[in-house]
């Protein structure tokens, strides 16, 4: 109850406590960022799965190396994005 009252006071501009505002913002923003990242990953993997399924739809036998190459190729836009944003680095 006390914390929500302090948050309401910040919202209504009755006082401003930088540390409290930062803690409240972090409590709200961090889970949202995590949720968005997880949703994005799910979308990436769904697109990769769809690309793989359509590429090998009529095949009775798939060479493992060809499959791995196709899977990496399907994830390449995501891998390049991670590289550009500095989340992964080339050796």
C-alpha positions, 0 to 999 in steps of 0.5 A: 500500500505504501509503495503504491501511494508513493507511486501515485504521488510521483504520478500526481507530481506531489513529490519526486524521488529520483531513486524511487522513480528509477526503481519503479521504472525498472520494475515495470520496464525490465519485465516488459523488455523480457516479454518483448524479447521472448516474443521476438525470439518465438516469432524468429523461430516460427519463421525459421521453422516455416522456411525449413518445412516449406524447403523440405516439404516433398523430401523423404530423406534429408541430408543432415548437413543440408538441413543444418545449412538450411536452418542456419540460413533461415536464422541468418537475418536474426543472427545478423541483427544480434551481431549489429546490435552487439549482442553477439560478436564475430570471432 
